[in-house]
């Protein structure tokens, strides 16, 4: 893998291949990623409490539908892609929360999902020779990518609960801690020479406990140090934020295609 390939996923979104079905890694990408983590935490709590096993089964079905739609898409479509990510966030949260509710210690689930992430990344690299976010242009790489995404959501959920509950930090302090930690890979890449792909995936994992901690803080009752909004309302607020943000991206994309004309006279998206 060349130095250019290593730099693409973290710092140079304009190198994104036209055939890629994932978004460019810009500020909007990170904002939406964090929003989906908060939605996943709040929605999972709300659904499991309301519907139990039925809610988990329905969520799994909707997740499959979302991934099938993403799989069939021939290009990056904001609404399709971020819906799939949101459903992965909800189901990934369930995958971490349910074992804990059944009595499995958080350090066990955290360790288990960390190993799962590492194994998927190892297999991905051995097969493809790269873990670059900018090179997800084949079916096989896309399969590795979504497997990694699901495992990172489960891992981040377990780690976030571990810091908030077992370490006694509480949700607000835990969220603040992850705000600081998510800057570490960017700083390490910029000034300490950390590989860009490694920096990307470390930051990607850390977005999960960051958003989830703040969602829990919003939904938790006052007596537990939260804002007392309740998980259903918190779910709605995070979902609305995602919908607005994706809508802005869609409108911006349409404006870009209408405003740029190729030499042949046809409009083209400004994705490079």
SERO-4910 file (N, C-alpha, C, O; in steps of 0.05 Angstrom, whole numbers):
BEGIN
 pado doro    nc1    nc2    nc3   cac1   cac2   cac3    cc1    cc2    cc3    oc1    oc2    oc3
  Unk    A     17    -24      0      0      0      0     18     25      0     36     27     17
  Unk    A     13     43    -18     29     67    -21     22     87      1      2     85     14
  Unk    A     40    108      4     34    129     23      9    144     16     -5    153     34
  Unk    A      4    147    -10    -21    161    -18    -46    145     -9    -65    157      1
  Unk    A    -45    119    -12    -68    102     -4    -72    105     26    -95    106     35
  Unk    A    -50    106     42    -53    107     71    -65    134     79    -78    136    100
  Unk    A    -59    155     64    -68    182     72    -97    187     64   -110    205     75
  Unk    A   -107    173     44   -134    179     34   -156    179     54   -171    198     55
  Unk    A   -160    158     69   -184    156     85   -187    176    107   -209    181    116
  Unk    A   -165    188    117   -167    205    140   -165    235    133   -178    251    146
  Unk    A   -149    242    113   -143    270    108   -151    280     80   -153    304     76
  Unk    A   -155    262     61   -158    270     34   -183    259     21   -181    242      3
  Unk    A   -207    269     28   -231    258     17   -234    262    -13   -249    248    -26
  Unk    A   -220    282    -24   -222    287    -52   -210    265    -70   -214    265    -94
  Unk    A   -196    246    -57   -186    223    -72   -205    200    -74   -199    179    -85
  Unk    A   -229    204    -63   -249    182    -62   -255    173    -91   -263    190   -107
  Unk    A   -253    147    -97   -259    137   -124   -288    141   -130   -306    140   -113
  Unk    A   -294    146   -156   -322    151   -164   -340    128   -159   -364    131   -154
  Unk    A   -328    103   -159   -344     79   -156   -350     73   -127   -365     54   -121
  Unk    A   -338     88   -108   -341     82    -80   -370     86    -71   -383    105    -80
  Unk    A   -380     68    -53   -407     70    -43   -407     80    -14   -428     79     -1
  Unk    A   -385     91     -5   -384    103     21   -377    133     18   -366    141     -2
  Unk    A   -385    149     38   -381    178     35   -352    187     38   -335    172     48
  Unk    A   -346    211     28   -320    223     33   -317    228     63   -337    235     77
  Unk    A   -293    226     73   -288    230    102   -283    259    107   -260    269    106
  Unk    A   -304    273    112   -304    302    117   -315    307    145   -322    288    159
  Unk    A   -318    332    152   -330    339    178   -358    329    180   -366    319    201
  Unk    A   -373    330    158   -401    320    159   -402    290    164   -421    281    176
  Unk    A   -382    276    154   -381    247    159   -379    241    189   -394    225    199
  Unk    A   -361    255    202   -357    250    231   -381    259    247   -389    246    267
  Unk    A   -393    282    239   -417    291    254   -440    270    252   -452    263    272
  Unk    A   -445    261    227   -466    241    224   -459    215    237   -477    202    248
  Unk    A   -434    207    237   -426    182    250   -433    184    280   -443    165    292
  Unk    A   -426    207    293   -431    210    321   -461    211    327   -471    200    346
  Unk    A   -476    224    309   -505    225    312   -518    197    311   -536    191    326
  Unk    A   -508    180    293   -519    153    292   -512    137    317   -528    120    325
  Unk    A   -490    142    329   -483    128    354   -503    135    377   -511    118    392
  Unk    A   -509    161    379   -528    170    399   -556    158    394   -569    149    412
  Unk    A   -564    158    368   -589    146    361   -590    117    368   -610    107    379
  Unk    A   -568    103    361   -567     74    367   -571     67    396   -585     49    403
  Unk    A   -558     83    413   -560     78    442   -588     83    452   -599     66    466
  Unk    A   -599    106    445   -626    113    455   -647     95    443   -665     86    458
  Unk    A   -646     89    417   -666     73    405   -665     44    415   -685     31    419
  Unk    A   -641     34    419   -638      6    429   -651      4    457   -666    -15    462
  Unk    A   -645     23    474   -656     22    501   -687     23    500   -701      9    514
  Unk    A   -697     41    484   -726     45    482   -739     20    471   -760     11    481
  Unk    A   -728      8    450   -741    -14    437   -740    -40    454   -759    -54    456
  Unk    A   -717    -45    466   -714    -69    482   -733    -68    506   -745    -88    514
  Unk    A   -735    -44    519   -753    -41    542   -782    -44    534   -798    -55    549
  Unk    A   -788    -35    510   -816    -36    501   -824    -63    489   -847    -72    494
  Unk    A   -806    -75    474   -814    -99    459   -798   -124    464   -805   -145    454
  Unk    A   -776   -122    479   -760   -145    485   -749   -160    461   -739   -148    442
  Unk    A   -753   -186    460   -742   -203    439   -755   -196    412   -742   -198    391
  Unk    A   -781   -188    412   -795   -181    388   -781   -156    375   -778   -155    351
  Unk    A   -775   -137    392   -762   -113    382   -734   -119    370   -727   -107    349
  Unk    A   -720   -137    382   -694   -145    371   -697   -158    344   -682   -153    325
  Unk    A   -717   -176    341   -722   -190    316   -730   -170    294   -721   -172    271
  Unk    A   -748   -151    301   -756   -131    281   -733   -114    273   -729   -108    249
  Unk    A   -717   -106    292   -693    -89    286   -674   -104    268   -663    -92    249
  Unk    A   -670   -130    273   -652   -146    256   -663   -147    227   -648   -145    208
  Unk    A   -690   -149    225   -702   -150    198   -698   -124    183   -692   -124    159
  Unk    A   -703   -102    197   -699    -75    185   -670    -71    178   -664    -59    157
  Unk    A   -652    -80    195   -623    -78    189   -616    -93    163   -602    -82    146
  Unk    A   -626   -117    160   -621   -132    136   -632   -117    112   -618   -116     91
  Unk    A   -656   -106    114   -667    -91     91   -650    -67     84   -645    -61     61
  Unk    A   -640    -53    105   -623    -30    100   -597    -38     87   -587    -24     69
  Unk    A   -585    -60     95   -560    -69     84   -564    -79     55   -547    -75     38
  Unk    A   -586    -92     50   -592   -101     23   -595    -77      4   -585    -77    -18
  Unk    A   -609    -56     13   -612    -32     -3   -585    -19     -9   -579    -10    -31
  Unk    A   -568    -18     12   -541     -7      8   -525    -25    -11   -510    -15    -28
  Unk    A   -527    -51     -8   -513    -70    -25   -520    -67    -54   -504    -69    -72
  Unk    A   -546    -62    -59   -556    -60    -87   -550    -33   -100   -550    -30   -124
  Unk    A   -545    -13    -83   -539     13    -94   -513     12   -111   -495     -2   -104
  Unk    A   -513     27   -132   -489     28   -150   -470     50   -143   -448     53   -155
  Unk    A   -479     67   -125   -462     90   -117   -469     99    -89   -488     88    -77
  Unk    A   -455    118    -78   -461    129    -52   -487    146    -53   -488    166    -67
  Unk    A   -507    137    -38   -532    152    -36   -536    159     -6   -540    140     10
  Unk    A   -534    184      2   -534    191     30   -556    179     46   -551    167     68
  Unk    A   -581    180     37   -603    169     52   -601    139     57   -606    129     79
  Unk    A   -593    125     36   -590     95     38   -567     88     56   -570     71     74
  Unk    A   -544    101     52   -521     94     68   -525    100     97   -519     83    114
  Unk    A   -535    124    104   -537    131    132   -560    117    146   -559    114    170
  Unk    A   -580    109    131   -601     92    143   -589     65    151   -594     55    173
  Unk    A   -572     54    133   -559     28    140   -541     32    165   -541     14    182
  Unk    A   -526     54    166   -509     58    189   -525     61    215   -518     50    236
  Unk    A   -548     76    213   -565     79    236   -576     53    246   -577     48    270
  Unk    A   -583     35    228   -594      9    236   -572     -9    248   -577    -24    266
  Unk    A   -548     -7    237   -525    -21    248   -520    -11    277   -514    -26    295
  Unk    A   -523     16    280   -519     27    307   -539     16    327   -532     10    349
  Unk    A   -564     14    319   -585      4    337   -580    -25    344   -580    -33    367
  Unk    A   -576    -41    323   -572    -70    328   -545    -76    341   -544    -94    358
  Unk    A   -524    -61    334   -499    -64    347   -500    -58    377   -487    -71    393
  Unk    A   -516    -38    384   -520    -32    412   -534    -55    426   -527    -63    449
  Unk    A   -554    -66    414   -568    -89    425   -549   -113    429   -551   -127    449
  Unk    A   -532   -117    409   -513   -139    411   -494   -137    435   -484   -157    445
  Unk    A   -489   -113    444   -472   -109    468   -488   -108    493   -480   -118    514
  Unk    A   -512    -96    492   -528    -92    516   -541   -118    526   -542   -123    550
  Unk    A   -551   -134    508   -566   -158    516   -549   -178    531   -558   -188    552
  Unk    A   -524   -184    522   -508   -202    539   -503   -191    567   -502   -206    586
  Unk    A   -499   -165    569   -495   -153    595   -520   -156    613   -517   -161    637
  Unk    A   -543   -152    601   -568   -155    616   -572   -184    625   -587   -190    644
  Unk    A   -560   -203    610   -562   -231    617   -541   -239    637   -539   -263    645
  Unk    A   -524   -220    646   -505   -226    667   -476   -227    658   -458   -232    675
  Unk    A   -470   -223    632   -443   -224    623   -429   -198    631   -439   -176    624
  Unk    A   -406   -199    645   -392   -174    653   -384   -157    629   -378   -167    607
  Unk    A   -384   -130    633   -378   -112    612   -349   -116    601   -344   -112    578
  Unk    A   -331   -123    619   -303   -126    610   -301   -151    592   -284   -151    574
  Unk    A   -319   -170    596   -319   -194    578   -329   -187    550   -317   -194    530
  Unk    A   -352   -172    550   -363   -164    524   -344   -145    509   -341   -146    485
  Unk    A   -332   -127    524   -313   -108    512   -289   -123    500   -281   -117    477
  Unk    A   -278   -142    515   -256   -157    504   -264   -174    481   -249   -176    461
  Unk    A   -287   -186    482   -297   -203    461   -301   -188    435   -292   -197    413
  Unk    A   -313   -164    437   -318   -149    412   -292   -136    402   -290   -131    378
  Unk    A   -274   -129    420   -248   -120    411   -234   -141    394   -223   -135    373
  Unk    A   -234   -166    404   -222   -187    389   -236   -191    362   -224   -197    342
  Unk    A   -263   -188    362   -278   -191    337   -270   -170    317   -266   -176    293
  Unk    A   -267   -145    326   -258   -123    308   -231   -129    297   -226   -126    273
  Unk    A   -212   -137    314   -185   -142    305   -184   -166    286   -168   -165    267
  Unk    A   -200   -187    291   -200   -210    273   -211   -202    245   -200   -211    225
  Unk    A   -232   -186    245   -244   -178    219   -224   -161    204   -220   -164    180
  Unk    A   -211   -142    217   -192   -124    204   -168   -140    194   -157   -135    173
  Unk    A   -159   -160    210   -137   -177    202   -144   -193    177   -128   -194    158
  Unk    A   -168   -205    177   -176   -220    153   -179   -202    129   -171   -209    107
  Unk    A   -190   -178    133   -194   -159    112   -167   -152     99   -164   -152     75
  Unk    A   -147   -146    116   -121   -138    106   -107   -161     92    -94   -157     72
  Unk    A   -109   -185    103    -96   -208     91   -108   -214     63    -93   -222     45
  Unk    A   -134   -210     60   -147   -216     35   -143   -194     14   -138   -199     -9
  Unk    A   -146   -168     24   -146   -146      6   -120   -130      5   -115   -115    -15
  Unk    A   -104   -132     25    -79   -117     26    -82    -88     34    -62    -73     33
  Unk    A   -106    -80     42   -110    -52     50   -136    -51     67   -154    -67     64
  Unk    A   -136    -32     86   -160    -26    102   -170      2     96   -186     12    112
  Unk    A   -161     13     75   -167     41     68   -197     45     63   -209     30     48
  Unk    A   -208     65     77   -237     71     73   -242     80     45   -265     78     35
  Unk    A   -222     91     31   -225    101      4   -225     80    -17   -230     86    -41
  Unk    A   -220     55    -10   -217     34    -30   -240     13    -29   -237     -9    -39
  Unk    A   -262     21    -16   -285      2    -14   -301      4    -40   -322     17    -40
  Unk    A   -291     -9    -60   -303     -8    -87   -311    -35    -98   -319    -37   -121
  Unk    A   -308    -56    -82   -316    -83    -91   -335    -95    -70   -337    -86    -48
  Unk    A   -350   -116    -79   -369   -129    -61   -355   -141    -37   -365   -138    -14
  Unk    A   -332   -153    -41   -318   -166    -19   -308   -145      2   -311   -150     26
  Unk    A   -297   -123     -8   -289   -103     11   -312    -90     25   -310    -83     49
  Unk    A   -335    -88     11   -359    -77     24   -368    -96     46   -377    -86     67
  Unk    A   -366   -122     42   -375   -141     62   -356   -139     87   -366   -139    109
  Unk    A   -330   -137     82   -312   -133    104   -318   -107    119   -317   -106    144
  Unk    A   -324    -87    104   -329    -60    116   -353    -61    135   -351    -52    157
  Unk    A   -375    -72    125   -400    -73    142   -397    -91    166   -408    -86    187
  Unk    A   -382   -113    162   -376   -130    186   -360   -115    207   -365   -118    231
  Unk    A   -341    -99    198   -324    -83    216   -341    -62    230   -339    -58    254
  Unk    A   -359    -49    215   -376    -28    226   -394    -40    248   -396    -28    269
  Unk    A   -406    -62    243   -423    -74    263   -408    -82    288   -417    -77    310
  Unk    A   -384    -93    285   -368   -101    308   -358    -76    323   -357    -77    348
  Unk    A   -352    -55    309   -343    -31    324   -365    -18    340   -360     -7    361
  Unk    A   -390    -19    330   -412     -8    345   -416    -24    370   -421    -12    392
  Unk    A   -415    -50    369   -418    -67    392   -395    -62    412   -400    -60    436
  Unk    A   -371    -60    402   -348    -55    419   -351    -28    433   -346    -26    457
  Unk    A   -357     -7    418   -360     20    429   -382     21    451   -379     35    471
  Unk    A   -403      7    446   -425      6    466   -415     -6    492   -419      5    514
  Unk    A   -402    -29    490   -392    -42    514   -371    -25    529   -372    -24    554
  Unk    A   -353    -13    514   -332      4    527   -345     29    540   -336     37    562
  Unk    A   -364     41    526   -378     64    538   -392     57    564   -390     73    583
  Unk    A   -406     35    565   -419     26    589   -398     19    611   -403     24    635
  Unk    A   -376      8    602   -355      1    621   -344     26    635   -340     26    660
  Unk    A   -339     47    620   -328     71    632   -349     86    649   -342     97    670
  Unk    A   -374     86    640   -395    101    654   -403     87    679   -408     99    700
  Unk    A   -406     60    678   -417     45    700   -395     33    718   -393     39    741
  Unk    A   -379     15    706   -359      1    722   -337     19    733   -328     15    755
  Unk    A   -329     38    717   -308     57    726   -319     80    742   -304     96    754
  Unk    A   -346     82    743   -359    103    760   -357    131    749   -361    150    765
  Unk    A   -352    135    723   -349    162    713   -376    175    709   -378    200    710
  Unk    A   -397    160    704   -423    171    696   -423    178    667   -402    179    654
  Unk    A   -446    183    656   -449    187    627   -436    213    617   -423    213    596
  Unk    A   -441    235    631   -431    260    622   -400    261    623   -388    269    603
  Unk    A   -388    252    645   -359    252    647   -347    232    627   -326    237    615
  Unk    A   -361    210    623   -351    190    603   -351    202    575   -332    198    560
  Unk    A   -373    216    568   -374    229    542   -352    250    539   -340    251    518
  Unk    A   -347    265    560   -326    285    558   -298    272    554   -281    282    540
  Unk    A   -295    249    568   -269    235    565   -265    226    536   -243    228    525
  Unk    A   -287    216    523   -284    207    496   -281    230    476   -270    226    454
  Unk    A   -291    253    483   -286    277    466   -256    282    465   -245    289    444
  Unk    A   -243    280    488   -214    284    489   -199    261    474   -181    266    459
  Unk    A   -208    236    479   -194    213    467   -196    213    437   -178    204    423
  Unk    A   -219    222    426   -222    221    397   -202    239    382   -197    236    358
  Unk    A   -192    259    397   -172    277    385   -144    264    384   -127    273    368
  Unk    A   -140    244    400   -114    231    401   -104    219    375    -82    225    367
  Unk    A   -121    203    361   -111    192    335   -105    213    314    -86    211    299
  Unk    A   -121    235    314   -115    257    295    -89    270    301    -73    276    283
  Unk    A    -84    275    327    -59    288    335    -35    269    330    -14    277    320
  Unk    A    -39    243    336    -18    224    332    -11    221    302     12    217    295
  Unk    A    -32    223    285    -27    221    256    -13    246    246      6    245    230
  Unk    A    -21    269    256    -10    295    246     18    300    255     35    309    239
  Unk    A     24    293    280     50    301    291     68    277    299     92    281    302
  Unk    A     57    253    302     73    231    312     76    208    291     88    188    296
  Unk    A     65    212    267     69    193    246     52    169    246     58    149    233
  Unk    A     30    169    261     12    146    262     -1    142    234    -10    161    221
  Unk    A     -1    117    225    -13    110    200    -41    121    197    -57    119    216
  Unk    A    -48    133    174    -74    145    171    -97    126    173   -118    133    184
  Unk    A    -94    101    163   -115     82    164   -120     74    193   -143     71    202
  Unk    A    -98     70    208   -101     63    237   -115     86    251   -133     81    268
  Unk    A   -107    110    246   -119    134    259   -149    135    253   -164    141    271
  Unk    A   -156    129    228   -184    130    220   -200    110    237   -221    118    248
  Unk    A   -192     85    238   -208     65    251   -208     68    281   -228     62    293
  Unk    A   -187     78    293   -188     84    321   -208    106    327   -224    103    346
  Unk    A   -208    127    311   -227    149    315   -255    139    310   -274    146    324
  Unk    A   -258    121    290   -285    110    283   -296     95    307   -320     98    313
  Unk    A   -280     79    320   -289     64    343   -297     82    366   -317     78    379
  Unk    A   -281    103    370   -285    121    393   -311    138    390   -321    148    409
  Unk    A   -320    142    365   -345    157    362   -368    143    375   -387    156    384
  Unk    A   -367    117    377   -390    102    388   -394    108    417   -416    116    425
  Unk    A   -375    104    435   -380    111    463   -384    140    468   -396    148    487
  Unk    A   -373    157    450   -376    186    453   -406    193    450   -418    205    468
  Unk    A   -417    186    427   -445    193    422   -464    179    442   -484    191    451
  Unk    A   -458    154    448   -476    138    465   -476    150    494   -497    150    507
  Unk    A   -453    159    503   -451    171    530   -469    195    533   -483    199    552
  Unk    A   -468    212    512   -485    236    513   -515    230    510   -532    243    521
  Unk    A   -521    210    494   -549    201    491   -559    190    517   -582    197    525
  Unk    A   -543    174    531   -552    164    557   -555    186    577   -574    186    593
  Unk    A   -538    205    576   -540    228    595   -565    244    590   -578    253    609
  Unk    A   -573    247    564   -597    262    558   -622    246    567   -641    258    577
  Unk    A   -621    220    564   -645    204    570   -648    196    599   -670    190    608
  Unk    A   -626    195    614   -627    185    642   -642    205    660   -642    229    654
  Unk    A   -656    195    680   -670    213    699   -651    230    715   -627    224    717
  Unk    A   -662    251    727   -646    270    742   -631    256    765   -608    262    771
  Unk    A   -645    238    778   -633    225    802   -608    209    795   -592    202    812
  Unk    A   -605    203    769   -581    188    760   -562    206    745   -544    196    731
  Unk    A   -566    232    747   -547    251    736   -553    258    707   -535    270    694
  Unk    A   -576    251    697   -583    257    669   -601    282    666   -607    295    686
  Unk    A   -609    287    641   -626    310    636   -656    303    640   -673    320    641
  Unk    A   -662    277    642   -689    269    647   -708    270    623   -732    271    627
  Unk    A   -697    270    598   -714    272    575   -728    245    569   -749    245    555
  Unk    A   -717    223    578   -728    197    571   -716    187    545   -710    203    527
  Unk    A   -714    161    542   -702    150    518   -718    153    493   -707    158    472
  Unk    A   -745    151    494   -761    155    470   -757    183    458   -753    186    434
  Unk    A   -759    204    475   -755    231    466   -726    235    456   -722    248    435
  Unk    A   -707    224    470   -679    226    462   -675    213    434   -661    224    417
  Unk    A   -688    190    430   -687    177    404   -697    195    382   -685    198    361
  Unk    A   -720    207    387   -732    225    367   -714    249    361   -712    257    338
  Unk    A   -701    260    381   -684    284    377   -660    277    360   -653    291    341
  Unk    A   -647    254    366   -623    246    351   -631    238    322   -617    243    303
  Unk    A   -654    225    319   -664    217    293   -670    241    276   -664    242    252
  Unk    A   -682    261    289   -689    286    274   -664    300    265   -662    311    243
  Unk    A   -643    301    282   -618    313    275   -605    299    251   -595    312    233
  Unk    A   -606    273    251   -595    258    228   -611    264    203   -599    268    182
  Unk    A   -637    264    205   -654    269    181   -648    296    169   -646    299    145
  Unk    A   -646    316    187   -640    343    177   -613    345    164   -610    356    142
  Unk    A   -593    332    176   -566    334    166   -564    319    139   -551    329    120
  Unk    A   -576    295    137   -576    281    112   -591    296     90   -582    297     67
  Unk    A   -613    309     98   -628    325     79   -611    348     68   -612    354     44
  Unk    A   -595    360     85   -577    382     76   -557    371     57   -551    384     37
  Unk    A   -546    347     63   -526    335     45   -538    329     18   -526    333     -3
  Unk    A   -563    318     18   -576    312     -7   -581    337    -24   -575    337    -48
  Unk    A   -590    358    -11   -595    383    -26   -569    395    -36   -568    406    -58
  Unk    A   -548    394    -20   -522    404    -28   -512    388    -52   -500    399    -70
  Unk    A   -516    362    -51   -507    345    -74   -522    352    -99   -510    352   -121
  Unk    A   -548    357    -97   -563    364   -121   -555    390   -132   -553    394   -156
  Unk    A   -549    409   -114   -540    436   -123   -514    433   -137   -509    447   -157
  Unk    A   -496    416   -126   -470    412   -139   -472    400   -166   -458    409   -185
  Unk    A   -490    380   -170   -493    368   -196   -505    387   -216   -498    386   -240
  Unk    A   -523    404   -207   -535    423   -225   -516    445   -233   -519    457   -254
  Unk    A   -497    451   -215   -480    474   -219   -454    468   -233   -439    486   -240
  Unk    A   -448    442   -238   -423    434   -251   -430    420   -276   -445    400   -276
  Unk    A   -418    428   -298   -423    416   -324   -398    404   -335   -377    417   -335
  Unk    A   -399    380   -344   -376    367   -356   -371    377   -384   -389    389   -395
  Unk    A   -347    371   -396   -342    380   -424   -363    370   -443   -368    383   -464
  Unk    A   -376    348   -437   -396    337   -456   -423    349   -452   -442    342   -466
  Unk    A   -425    368   -432   -451    381   -428   -468    369   -407   -490    379   -401
  Unk    A   -459    346   -395   -476    332   -375   -467    340   -347   -443    344   -342
  Unk    A   -486    343   -329   -479    351   -301   -464    328   -288   -468    305   -294
  Unk    A   -447    335   -269   -432    315   -254   -429    324   -225   -428    348   -220
  Unk    A   -428    304   -208   -426    311   -179   -398    319   -173   -378    309   -184
  Unk    A   -395    338   -155   -369    347   -146   -359    331   -123   -358    340   -100
  Unk    A   -351    306   -129   -342    288   -109   -312    284   -108   -302    268    -92
  Unk    A   -298    297   -125   -269    293   -126   -255    316   -112   -230    316   -110
***
